[in-house]
């Protein structure tokens, strides 16, 4: 195996009730843990989301409300997930923008503050788009020379993502083969929150990355317009984004 691991890497995929990380829920999750010695362990779960699955999502993954009605909730599974994911890095396909933020939101809703600061995140889609711009099905055909069967099931997409990542490492000698390098290539290193609402500049200062204050330092905005914090706390933003903003606000109090 060409991938250089210092601790386990979890490749994962979610099927959900919709496409809003702050509101939608997981209905299926697959976790493929790859150990530094090359061992692999895969776990797949159906999850009762507690809310209806949207028609659009149901059309994509084929999971109905009846399919998950008797399954455990994420909260019931949360400690098992948390233990399985302890001290692991993460990989997925388009996972940085959707899957991982939603997973972290589910942990928050279950009362677990899932630590993300010391994790590494690699996104096989970002590498694929960097080298061969297409989608998961085309990536699997291109890198693995096989047709992707049962697409949009969490397990099929998860296994395909892992196969693609291994093939990318074999094919491209000029891309990093360690988690730190792949993390940077996956575009996660300048984000202050998972949703990309807050970013870091070259000096490590946190800036807003949306709206009327885009590009301005968070501390400057909160000092000049204190009500903006309350607006974000009451708004439809992911809980993890709100937590990062709250830590910055508390640090300003301590500095003052």
Backbone torsions as a table, in degrees:
resi	resn	phi	psi	omega
1	UNK	NA	125.8	-176.2
2	UNK	-79.1	-23.0	-178.2
3	UNK	-69.1	127.9	-178.2
4	UNK	-94.3	112.2	-177.0
5	UNK	-114.8	136.6	172.6
6	UNK	-102.1	-19.0	175.6
7	UNK	-150.8	170.7	-175.0
8	UNK	-60.1	147.3	174.3
9	UNK	-114.0	129.6	178.1
10	UNK	-107.6	112.8	171.3
11	UNK	-87.0	131.8	-175.6
12	UNK	-145.0	162.1	175.6
13	UNK	-147.6	146.8	179.5
14	UNK	-119.6	144.6	161.3
15	UNK	-112.8	138.2	-166.8
16	UNK	-134.4	175.8	178.1
17	UNK	-78.5	-16.5	-177.3
18	UNK	-176.6	-158.6	-171.1
19	UNK	-120.2	16.2	178.6
20	UNK	-105.8	108.6	-176.4
21	UNK	-59.8	-27.7	-177.1
22	UNK	-85.8	-13.5	-176.1
23	UNK	-122.3	-33.4	-174.7
24	UNK	-82.5	170.2	-171.6
25	UNK	-130.7	162.0	178.4
26	UNK	-83.3	136.5	173.0
27	UNK	-114.8	-19.8	175.3
28	UNK	-151.9	140.1	178.9
29	UNK	-141.2	136.4	173.9
30	UNK	-121.9	132.2	-179.6
31	UNK	-122.9	117.6	177.7
32	UNK	-111.9	105.4	-178.0
33	UNK	-91.6	123.7	178.3
34	UNK	-108.9	121.7	-176.5
35	UNK	-90.5	157.2	179.5
36	UNK	-55.9	-26.5	179.3
37	UNK	-87.0	5.0	177.4
38	UNK	95.9	-10.5	177.6
39	UNK	-63.3	151.0	178.8
40	UNK	-129.6	141.3	175.6
41	UNK	-135.8	126.4	-176.3
42	UNK	-119.3	137.6	177.5
43	UNK	-134.9	135.0	179.5
44	UNK	-128.6	134.7	-176.4
45	UNK	-133.1	141.4	162.1
46	UNK	-94.3	142.8	-173.2
47	UNK	-132.1	134.4	173.2
48	UNK	-77.8	115.2	-174.7
49	UNK	-78.3	-17.0	-178.9
50	UNK	79.9	-3.4	175.7
51	UNK	-136.5	161.0	-179.7
52	UNK	-65.4	146.6	173.4
53	UNK	-82.3	130.4	-178.4
54	UNK	-66.7	154.5	-179.8
55	UNK	-62.1	-38.3	-179.8
56	UNK	-64.2	-43.3	178.9
57	UNK	-67.2	-40.3	-179.1
58	UNK	-63.0	-36.4	179.3
59	UNK	-65.2	-32.8	-178.3
60	UNK	-77.1	-53.0	-173.3
61	UNK	-100.3	-12.2	174.7
62	UNK	77.5	7.9	179.5
63	UNK	-91.5	126.7	-178.3
64	UNK	-101.6	168.0	175.9
65	UNK	-59.1	-37.9	-179.9
66	UNK	-66.1	-32.2	-178.9
67	UNK	-63.9	-28.3	-175.0
68	UNK	-115.2	6.4	-175.8
69	UNK	-60.3	-34.1	-177.6
70	UNK	-102.1	12.5	-179.1
71	UNK	-90.2	157.2	178.1
72	UNK	-67.9	154.6	176.6
73	UNK	-77.8	166.9	176.5
74	UNK	-62.0	-38.8	-179.4
75	UNK	-60.3	-39.9	178.9
76	UNK	-66.2	-28.9	-179.1
77	UNK	-95.9	-7.7	-167.1
78	UNK	-60.3	-39.8	-178.9
79	UNK	-69.4	-37.5	175.6
80	UNK	-62.3	-44.4	176.9
81	UNK	-61.6	-46.2	-176.8
82	UNK	-60.1	-43.2	178.9
83	UNK	-65.2	-40.8	-178.0
84	UNK	-67.4	-32.0	-175.5
85	UNK	-94.2	1.2	-177.0
86	UNK	-61.2	133.1	176.5
87	UNK	58.3	34.6	178.7
88	UNK	-114.6	152.9	166.8
89	UNK	-95.0	172.9	-171.5
90	UNK	-131.7	147.8	174.7
91	UNK	-143.0	150.8	178.4
92	UNK	-167.7	-169.8	178.1
93	UNK	-119.9	111.3	-171.4
94	UNK	61.0	31.4	-174.3
95	UNK	-81.7	-27.3	-175.4
96	UNK	-65.5	-34.3	-175.5
97	UNK	-90.3	-24.0	-174.0
98	UNK	-129.6	-61.5	-170.7
99	UNK	-60.9	-48.4	-176.5
100	UNK	-69.4	-44.4	175.1
101	UNK	-56.7	-40.0	180.0
102	UNK	-68.4	-39.8	177.9
103	UNK	-60.2	-44.0	179.5
104	UNK	-64.5	-39.2	176.7
105	UNK	-60.2	-40.5	178.5
106	UNK	-61.7	-40.1	177.4
107	UNK	-63.8	-42.0	178.1
108	UNK	-60.4	-43.4	-179.9
109	UNK	-64.7	-26.1	178.7
110	UNK	-86.6	1.0	178.4
111	UNK	86.6	16.7	179.6
112	UNK	-116.4	121.0	176.3
113	UNK	-86.1	98.6	-174.7
114	UNK	-75.9	118.8	-175.9
115	UNK	-71.8	127.3	-177.8
116	UNK	-119.7	-15.9	-170.2
117	UNK	-60.8	-34.3	-175.9
118	UNK	-100.3	9.0	179.1
119	UNK	-84.1	158.4	169.7
120	UNK	-114.7	140.4	-176.2
121	UNK	-124.9	123.2	174.7
122	UNK	-118.1	139.4	-176.4
123	UNK	-122.0	108.5	-177.7
124	UNK	-62.4	-26.5	177.9
125	UNK	-67.5	-39.8	179.1
126	UNK	-63.8	-40.4	176.8
127	UNK	-65.7	-43.3	-180.0
128	UNK	-61.1	-48.0	-179.6
129	UNK	-66.7	-30.1	177.5
130	UNK	-68.0	-36.1	-175.6
131	UNK	-104.2	-39.3	-174.7
132	UNK	-145.3	80.5	-173.2
133	UNK	-59.1	108.7	175.5
134	UNK	-161.8	-161.2	-179.4
135	UNK	-112.5	-176.6	-174.4
136	UNK	-60.8	-45.1	-178.6
137	UNK	-61.9	-44.4	179.3
138	UNK	-68.8	-36.2	178.7
139	UNK	-62.6	-42.4	-179.0
140	UNK	-64.7	-41.2	178.3
141	UNK	-66.4	-42.0	-176.3
142	UNK	-67.6	-48.6	-173.7
143	UNK	-84.7	-34.5	-173.3
144	UNK	-108.8	-7.9	179.4
145	UNK	55.4	39.1	176.6
146	UNK	-138.3	152.0	175.7
147	UNK	-82.1	138.6	-179.9
148	UNK	-81.3	111.5	177.9
149	UNK	-90.9	146.8	176.0
150	UNK	60.4	40.1	177.8
151	UNK	-59.1	150.6	-179.0
152	UNK	71.8	17.2	159.9
153	UNK	-100.1	143.5	-172.8
154	UNK	-59.1	-41.8	-175.8
155	UNK	-69.8	-44.0	-179.9
156	UNK	-61.4	-43.9	-178.9
157	UNK	-69.1	-36.2	179.3
158	UNK	-66.2	-48.7	-179.6
159	UNK	-63.4	-40.5	178.6
160	UNK	-62.2	-40.6	179.2
161	UNK	-61.8	-43.0	179.0
162	UNK	-65.0	-41.0	178.1
163	UNK	-64.1	-39.5	178.3
164	UNK	-64.1	-45.7	-178.4
165	UNK	-60.8	-43.5	178.8
166	UNK	-63.5	-39.5	179.5
167	UNK	-68.2	-36.2	177.1
168	UNK	-61.7	-41.4	-179.4
169	UNK	-67.5	-31.2	176.3
170	UNK	-73.3	-38.8	-172.4
171	UNK	-78.6	-40.5	-172.1
172	UNK	-107.8	104.7	178.0
173	UNK	-74.9	-18.1	-174.8
174	UNK	-93.4	5.9	174.3
175	UNK	-102.7	156.9	-179.1
176	UNK	-61.3	150.1	176.7
177	UNK	-117.2	18.6	175.8
178	UNK	-125.4	160.8	-174.4
179	UNK	-66.0	-37.6	179.4
180	UNK	-61.4	-46.1	-179.6
181	UNK	-65.8	-43.0	178.6
182	UNK	-67.9	-32.9	175.2
183	UNK	-60.0	-46.4	179.0
184	UNK	-65.6	-40.7	-179.7
185	UNK	-66.5	-30.0	179.5
186	UNK	-76.9	-2.6	171.8
187	UNK	79.8	22.4	-176.3
188	UNK	-98.6	-11.5	-168.0
189	UNK	-74.3	-17.5	-179.2
190	UNK	-104.7	11.0	179.3
191	UNK	-92.9	134.2	175.1
192	UNK	-90.3	-21.5	173.3
193	UNK	-134.1	163.7	-174.1
194	UNK	-70.0	-29.7	-176.6
195	UNK	-81.6	-8.7	179.8
196	UNK	79.3	14.9	176.3
197	UNK	-75.3	-24.8	-179.8
198	UNK	-126.4	131.6	-178.5
199	UNK	-128.7	165.5	178.7
200	UNK	-104.7	136.5	172.8
201	UNK	-86.0	-175.8	-175.4
202	UNK	-64.7	-18.1	178.8
203	UNK	-95.0	1.2	-179.3
204	UNK	84.1	9.6	179.0
205	UNK	-83.0	138.7	-177.8
206	UNK	-84.4	128.8	-179.8
207	UNK	-119.6	152.5	169.5
208	UNK	-72.4	143.9	-177.5
209	UNK	-121.6	26.1	179.4
210	UNK	-158.6	165.5	169.8
211	UNK	65.3	-161.1	-172.8
212	UNK	-68.1	-20.2	-179.2
213	UNK	-104.0	16.3	-179.2
214	UNK	-55.8	128.7	179.6
215	UNK	90.4	-7.8	-179.6
216	UNK	-94.2	146.4	177.3
217	UNK	-61.2	136.5	-179.0
218	UNK	-60.1	-43.9	-178.0
219	UNK	-62.1	-37.6	179.2
220	UNK	-65.8	-44.1	-179.5
221	UNK	-64.8	-44.4	-178.9
222	UNK	-66.2	-29.3	176.8
223	UNK	-74.3	-43.9	-176.6
224	UNK	-79.5	-29.2	-175.9
225	UNK	-136.9	74.9	-175.1
226	UNK	-56.2	-30.2	-178.4
227	UNK	-68.2	-14.6	-179.8
228	UNK	-66.4	-32.3	176.8
229	UNK	-61.7	-48.2	-179.1
230	UNK	-64.2	-36.4	178.0
231	UNK	-61.3	-41.7	179.3
232	UNK	-71.2	-37.9	179.2
233	UNK	-62.9	-33.3	-179.5
234	UNK	-88.6	-8.6	-174.4
235	UNK	-88.3	177.0	-177.9
236	UNK	-88.0	67.5	177.1
237	UNK	-115.8	150.1	177.6
238	UNK	-57.8	147.1	-178.5
239	UNK	-61.2	-34.5	-179.2
240	UNK	-65.5	-36.8	175.4
241	UNK	-62.8	-43.6	179.2
242	UNK	-63.4	-38.5	-180.0
243	UNK	-65.7	-40.4	177.7
244	UNK	-63.2	-44.2	179.2
245	UNK	-61.5	-40.1	179.4
246	UNK	-64.7	-41.2	177.8
247	UNK	-61.8	-38.5	177.8
248	UNK	-65.1	-43.3	179.9
249	UNK	-62.5	-43.1	179.2
250	UNK	-64.7	-36.2	179.0
251	UNK	-66.0	-32.0	177.3
252	UNK	-66.1	-37.8	177.7
253	UNK	-65.5	-42.5	179.7
254	UNK	-66.1	-37.1	177.6
255	UNK	-67.0	-32.4	-177.7
256	UNK	-81.5	NA	NA
